[in-house]
Amino acid sequence: MALELRHLRYLLAVADHGNFTRAAEELHISQPTLSQQIKQLERTLGTQLLDRTGRTVRLTDAGQAYAHHARGALRDLAAAERAVHDVQDLSRGQLRLAVTPTFTAYLVGPLTAELHARHPGITLTVRETSQDRIEAGLLTDEFDLGIAFDGPHLPGVTATALFTETLTLVTGVGADHPTADHPIADPPTTDQPGPLPVRDLGDRQLALLSGDFATRGHIDGYFAQHRVSPRIAVEANSVQALTEVVQRTPLATVLPEAVTHEHPRLARIPLEPPLPTRTVTLLRRSDAYRSAAARAFTDLAHALVRTRGYPPAP
């Protein structure tokens, strides 16, 4: 029997699900057909690839070795197909972008608008997820590019600095809300303009991102370093939810300064000492094929952060 791509996909589906029934449902074929195709593959290779004796179906040692190369082959074939259909004049194309959550609040919108204005034929898919998931997805060819933060990266992931992100205290402004001179529910301890001493946040009520955000860990570390313990009145797993809260209550929050550029009813109040900055990076797989769409997006991203005046990366 000549091996075909479907045999690789069938084997990997069973390995991923650990079950012939669920794999067959995903592949839209009958379970007997799937089982027969796998047995044909095993006969052709002359070895058993799946252990069917337990409650779940598992790869044998030979199966694990074969599946590793099968995944790589399918990934490379998918990249080859994209390369064939890649149009250098950008009249069409696809780009799969993954970002960590805070960037959807201020960066994804302008980048998407600029890309669509310049290259309307490019289809953009955006996924919001954690940095670990972004890097893993780049290595498995699930994503073309990622936007996250600098730091230790997985082997095979290349990071290019985009700009420096600054976190700041953020409040709502308006008739019934705090102003930049009175950024939180209680009056500040000084009437002098300028940065707010971080000690003034002690025992005050804040609305913050939930603990599953890397940004929250950054904020907690800053407060711990300066021995400040604000009261957390609201936790949210959405930047949009936080901006709605602080615009309608006396609560303050801590968000990237750039978020306030997109919301005229938000005011930023610098803290003293300032929160540590972070370097925002554009991530890609080191050996990945760089499509015309990916190259265009990379150039566009660097140009946009300069145009918007974001602080340059160190």
C-alpha positions as CSV (number, residue, x, y, z in Angstrom):
1,M,0.0,0.0,0.0
2,A,1.3,3.4,-0.9
3,L,1.3,5.9,2.0
4,E,-0.9,8.9,1.6
5,L,-1.2,12.1,3.6
6,R,-4.5,10.9,5.0
7,H,-2.8,8.1,6.8
8,L,-0.6,10.6,8.7
9,R,-3.6,12.7,9.6
10,Y,-5.6,9.7,10.8
11,L,-2.8,8.5,13.0
12,L,-2.2,11.9,14.6
13,A,-5.9,12.3,15.2
14,V,-6.1,9.1,17.1
15,A,-3.0,10.0,19.0
16,D,-4.4,13.4,20.0
17,H,-7.8,12.1,21.1
18,G,-6.6,8.8,22.6
19,N,-9.8,7.4,21.1
20,F,-10.9,6.1,17.7
21,T,-14.5,7.3,18.1
22,R,-13.7,10.9,18.8
23,A,-11.0,10.9,16.1
24,A,-13.4,9.5,13.5
25,E,-15.9,12.2,14.4
26,E,-13.3,14.9,13.9
27,L,-12.2,13.4,10.6
28,H,-15.8,12.9,9.4
29,I,-15.3,9.2,8.6
30,S,-16.6,6.1,10.2
31,Q,-14.8,4.4,13.0
32,P,-14.3,1.1,11.1
33,T,-12.8,2.9,8.2
34,L,-10.4,4.8,10.5
35,S,-9.4,1.6,12.2
36,Q,-8.8,-0.2,8.9
37,Q,-6.7,2.7,7.6
38,I,-4.5,2.7,10.7
39,K,-4.0,-1.1,10.4
40,Q,-3.0,-0.7,6.8
41,L,-0.4,1.9,7.8
42,E,1.0,-0.4,10.4
43,R,1.2,-3.3,7.9
44,T,3.0,-1.1,5.4
45,L,5.5,0.0,8.1
46,G,5.8,-3.5,9.5
47,T,5.4,-2.3,13.1
48,Q,2.6,-1.5,15.7
49,L,2.0,2.2,16.1
50,L,-0.8,2.2,18.6
51,D,-1.3,0.4,21.9
52,R,-5.0,-0.5,22.0
53,T,-5.0,-2.5,25.2
54,G,-5.8,0.2,27.7
55,R,-8.9,2.4,28.2
56,T,-7.3,5.0,26.0
57,V,-5.4,4.4,22.8
58,R,-1.7,5.4,23.1
59,L,1.2,5.6,20.7
60,T,3.8,2.8,21.1
61,D,7.5,3.8,21.2
62,A,7.6,3.3,17.4
63,G,4.4,5.2,17.1
64,Q,5.8,8.2,19.0
65,A,8.9,8.3,16.8
66,Y,6.8,8.1,13.6
67,A,4.2,10.7,14.8
68,H,7.0,13.2,15.6
69,H,8.2,13.1,12.0
70,A,4.6,12.9,10.6
71,R,3.7,16.2,12.4
72,G,6.8,17.9,11.0
73,A,6.0,16.6,7.5
74,L,2.5,17.9,7.6
75,R,3.6,21.3,9.0
76,D,6.2,21.6,6.2
77,L,3.7,20.7,3.6
78,A,1.2,23.3,4.9
79,A,4.0,25.9,4.8
80,A,4.8,24.9,1.2
81,E,1.2,25.3,0.2
82,R,1.1,28.8,1.7
83,A,4.3,29.6,-0.2
84,V,2.8,28.5,-3.5
85,H,-0.3,30.6,-2.9
86,D,1.6,33.6,-1.5
87,V,1.2,36.6,-3.8
88,Q,4.2,39.0,-3.7
89,D,2.1,42.0,-4.7
90,L,-0.1,41.3,-1.6
91,S,-3.3,41.3,-3.6
92,R,-4.2,38.3,-1.5
93,G,-2.7,36.3,1.4
94,Q,-3.2,35.1,4.9
95,L,-1.7,36.1,8.2
96,R,-2.2,34.3,11.6
97,L,-1.4,36.6,14.5
98,A,-1.4,35.8,18.2
99,V,-1.2,38.4,20.9
100,T,-1.2,38.5,24.7
101,P,-4.4,40.0,26.1
102,T,-3.6,43.6,26.9
103,F,-2.6,44.3,23.3
104,T,-6.1,43.9,22.1
105,A,-7.0,47.0,24.1
106,Y,-4.7,49.4,22.2
107,L,-2.5,47.8,19.5
108,V,-4.5,45.2,17.6
109,G,-7.1,47.7,16.4
110,P,-4.7,50.2,14.8
111,L,-2.5,47.5,13.3
112,T,-5.6,45.8,11.8
113,A,-6.9,49.1,10.4
114,E,-3.5,49.9,8.8
115,L,-3.1,46.5,7.3
116,H,-6.6,46.5,5.8
117,A,-6.1,50.0,4.5
118,R,-2.8,49.1,2.7
119,H,-3.5,45.5,1.8
120,P,-7.3,44.7,1.8
121,G,-6.7,41.4,0.1
122,I,-4.9,39.9,3.2
123,T,-7.1,37.9,5.5
124,L,-6.0,38.4,9.1
125,T,-6.7,35.9,11.9
126,V,-6.1,37.2,15.5
127,R,-5.9,34.9,18.5
128,E,-5.6,36.3,22.1
129,T,-3.8,33.9,24.3
130,S,-0.9,33.6,26.8
131,Q,2.8,34.1,25.8
132,D,3.6,30.4,26.5
133,R,0.8,29.4,24.1
134,I,2.0,31.9,21.5
135,E,5.5,30.5,21.4
136,A,4.3,26.9,21.4
137,G,1.9,27.8,18.5
138,L,4.7,29.4,16.5
139,L,6.8,26.3,16.8
140,T,3.9,24.1,15.6
141,D,3.1,26.4,12.8
142,E,-0.3,27.4,14.3
143,F,0.7,31.1,14.1
144,D,2.8,33.1,11.8
145,L,3.6,36.0,14.2
146,G,3.1,36.8,17.8
147,I,3.2,40.0,19.9
148,A,4.3,39.6,23.5
149,F,7.1,40.6,25.8
150,D,10.8,40.2,25.9
151,G,12.3,37.6,28.1
152,P,13.5,33.9,27.9
153,H,12.0,32.4,24.8
154,L,11.6,28.8,23.7
155,P,14.4,27.5,21.5
156,G,13.5,28.2,17.9
157,V,11.6,31.4,18.6
158,T,13.1,34.7,17.4
159,A,12.1,38.0,19.1
160,T,12.4,41.5,17.5
161,A,11.9,44.5,19.8
162,L,9.0,46.8,18.9
163,F,8.7,49.4,21.7
164,T,8.7,49.9,25.4
165,E,5.4,49.6,27.3
166,T,4.9,51.7,30.3
167,L,2.3,50.9,33.0
168,T,0.6,53.7,34.9
169,L,-2.2,54.4,37.3
170,V,-5.4,55.0,35.3
171,T,-8.7,56.7,36.4
172,G,-11.9,57.9,34.8
173,V,-12.5,61.6,34.2
174,G,-15.8,63.5,34.2
175,A,-18.3,65.3,36.4
176,D,-18.8,62.3,38.7
177,H,-15.4,60.8,38.5
178,P,-11.9,61.5,39.9
179,T,-9.6,63.8,37.9
180,A,-5.9,63.7,37.2
181,D,-5.4,65.9,40.3
182,H,-7.6,63.6,42.4
183,P,-7.0,60.2,40.9
184,I,-8.6,58.0,43.5
185,A,-11.6,57.9,45.8
186,D,-9.8,59.6,48.7
187,P,-7.9,62.9,48.1
188,P,-4.2,62.5,47.6
189,T,-1.9,63.5,50.4
190,T,-0.4,66.3,48.5
191,D,-1.9,69.2,46.5
192,Q,1.3,69.5,44.4
193,P,1.0,68.4,40.8
194,G,3.2,65.7,39.5
195,P,3.7,61.9,40.1
196,L,1.7,60.3,42.9
197,P,3.9,58.6,45.5
198,V,3.2,54.9,45.5
199,R,2.8,55.0,49.3
200,D,-0.4,57.0,48.8
201,L,-2.0,53.9,47.3
202,G,-1.7,52.0,50.6
203,D,-5.1,50.7,51.7
204,R,-6.8,52.3,48.8
205,Q,-9.3,50.5,46.6
206,L,-8.3,49.5,43.1
207,A,-9.7,47.5,40.2
208,L,-7.0,45.2,38.7
209,L,-6.6,42.5,36.1
210,S,-7.0,39.0,37.4
211,G,-4.1,36.8,38.4
212,D,-4.0,34.9,35.1
213,F,-2.6,38.0,33.4
214,A,1.2,38.4,33.3
215,T,0.6,42.1,33.7
216,R,-1.0,41.4,37.2
217,G,2.1,39.7,38.3
218,H,4.2,42.7,37.2
219,I,1.9,45.0,39.2
220,D,1.9,42.8,42.3
221,G,5.7,42.6,42.2
222,Y,5.9,46.4,42.1
223,F,3.6,46.8,45.1
224,A,5.4,44.2,47.1
225,Q,8.8,45.8,46.3
226,H,7.5,49.1,47.8
227,R,5.6,47.5,50.7
228,V,2.3,48.8,49.5
229,S,-1.0,46.9,50.0
230,P,-3.9,48.5,48.2
231,R,-7.3,46.9,48.6
232,I,-8.5,45.1,45.5
233,A,-12.1,45.9,45.1
234,V,-12.6,44.5,41.6
235,E,-10.7,41.9,39.6
236,A,-11.5,41.4,35.9
237,N,-10.1,39.2,33.2
238,S,-10.7,41.8,30.5
239,V,-9.1,45.2,29.9
240,Q,-12.4,46.4,28.4
241,A,-14.2,45.6,31.7
242,L,-11.6,47.5,33.7
243,T,-11.9,50.6,31.6
244,E,-15.7,50.5,31.9
245,V,-15.4,50.1,35.7
246,V,-13.0,53.0,36.2
247,Q,-15.0,55.3,34.0
248,R,-18.1,54.7,36.2
249,T,-16.6,54.5,39.7
250,P,-14.0,56.3,41.8
251,L,-11.8,53.2,41.5
252,A,-8.4,53.4,39.8
253,T,-6.6,50.7,37.9
254,V,-3.1,50.0,36.5
255,L,-2.9,49.5,32.8
256,P,-0.5,50.2,29.9
257,E,-0.3,54.0,29.4
258,A,-1.1,53.5,25.7
259,V,-4.6,52.3,26.6
260,T,-5.5,55.9,27.6
261,H,-4.7,57.1,24.1
262,E,-7.8,55.1,22.9
263,H,-10.1,56.3,25.6
264,P,-10.6,60.0,26.1
265,R,-12.5,59.5,29.4
266,L,-9.4,57.9,31.0
267,A,-6.7,59.8,32.6
268,R,-3.2,58.5,33.5
269,I,-1.4,59.4,36.7
270,P,2.3,58.6,36.9
271,L,3.5,57.0,40.0
272,E,6.7,57.7,41.9
273,P,8.7,55.6,41.6
274,P,7.4,54.6,38.2
275,L,6.4,51.0,37.5
276,P,9.1,49.0,35.7
277,T,8.8,49.1,31.9
278,R,8.6,46.1,29.6
279,T,9.9,45.5,26.1
280,V,7.2,44.5,23.6
281,T,8.4,42.1,20.9
282,L,7.3,40.6,17.6
283,L,7.8,36.9,17.7
284,R,8.2,34.3,14.9
285,R,9.6,30.9,14.4
286,S,13.3,31.2,13.5
287,D,13.2,28.8,10.6
288,A,9.7,29.6,9.4
289,Y,8.9,30.6,5.8
290,R,8.2,34.3,5.9
291,S,5.3,35.1,3.6
292,A,4.9,38.4,1.9
293,A,2.0,39.1,4.3
294,A,4.2,38.4,7.3
295,R,7.0,40.7,6.0
296,A,4.5,43.5,5.2
297,F,2.9,43.2,8.7
298,T,6.4,43.4,10.3
299,D,7.3,46.5,8.5
300,L,3.8,48.0,9.2
301,A,4.1,47.3,12.9
302,H,7.5,49.0,13.3
303,A,6.2,52.0,11.3
304,L,3.0,52.3,13.3
305,V,4.7,52.3,16.8
306,R,7.0,55.1,15.6
307,T,4.1,57.1,14.2
308,R,2.1,56.7,17.4
309,G,5.0,57.8,19.5
310,Y,5.5,54.7,21.6
311,P,8.8,54.8,23.5
312,P,11.5,52.9,21.5
313,A,12.8,49.6,22.8
314,P,16.1,49.7,24.6
